[in-house]
Amino acid sequence: MHVTFVKLFLSFRKLGSNFWLAFCVLVTSTFAFILALPIANYLQMPVDPIGLSEALPFLVITVGFDKPLQLARAVFHHPNFLLAAVPASQVVTDAISKSGSHVFRDYAIEIAVLCLGAWSGISGLKEFCALAALILAVDAVAIFTLYVAVLNVMVEVC
């Protein structure tokens, strides 16, 4: 789990963002996790606190941080990234149009596979996969709303 965090910060450093963008990814994913818990409670999905504490490293690895990195890479490699002639919103919109479908597809595939695990009927695996699929769904919404807004602000500042 800790290697995943280190890899996140090193990947964003290579991209050109020292701290804040990687920190935003962590905050967005943490909020997705926190918001998924009451949704799971509302959907009457069993979430055992002890099992959750044991499964947390696996949830972090399952959610991963490669999809926000793909979006950031698309923004940073946009031809008009550092040009003041093009508005920041246009740069981010173009980058999201280019790579957003791939990111959305990756989310959909991962959620589908986790749903298959949730329907397996194997105790423990069923709960883990259901919660991980829910976290990924909330994370997808957070990435395409909050994270895109942060990318827009970052392009505007640059």
Secondary structure as the mmCIF struct_conf table of DSSP 4:
data_model
#
loop_
_struct_conf.conf_type_id
_struct_conf.id
_struct_conf.beg_label_comp_id
_struct_conf.beg_label_asym_id
_struct_conf.beg_label_seq_id
_struct_conf.end_label_comp_id
_struct_conf.end_label_asym_id
_struct_conf.end_label_seq_id
HELX_RH_AL_P HELX_RH_AL_P1 HIS A 2 LEU A 15
TURN_TY1_P TURN_TY1_P1 GLY A 16 GLY A 16
BEND BEND1 PHE A 19 PHE A 19
HELX_RH_AL_P HELX_RH_AL_P2 TRP A 20 TYR A 42
TURN_TY1_P TURN_TY1_P2 LEU A 43 GLN A 44
HELX_RH_AL_P HELX_RH_AL_P3 PRO A 49 VAL A 63
BEND BEND2 PHE A 65 PHE A 65
HELX_RH_AL_P HELX_RH_AL_P4 ASP A 66 PHE A 76
TURN_TY1_P TURN_TY1_P3 HIS A 77 HIS A 77
TURN_TY1_P TURN_TY1_P4 PRO A 79 LEU A 82
TURN_TY1_P TURN_TY1_P5 ALA A 84 ALA A 85
BEND BEND3 VAL A 86 VAL A 86
HELX_RH_AL_P HELX_RH_AL_P5 ALA A 88 ALA A 118
TURN_TY1_P TURN_TY1_P6 TRP A 119 TRP A 119
BEND BEND4 SER A 120 SER A 120
TURN_TY1_P TURN_TY1_P7 SER A 123 GLY A 124
HELX_RH_AL_P HELX_RH_AL_P6 LEU A 125 ALA A 142
HELX_RH_PI_P HELX_RH_PI_P1 ILE A 143 TYR A 147
HELX_RH_AL_P HELX_RH_AL_P7 VAL A 148 VAL A 157
#
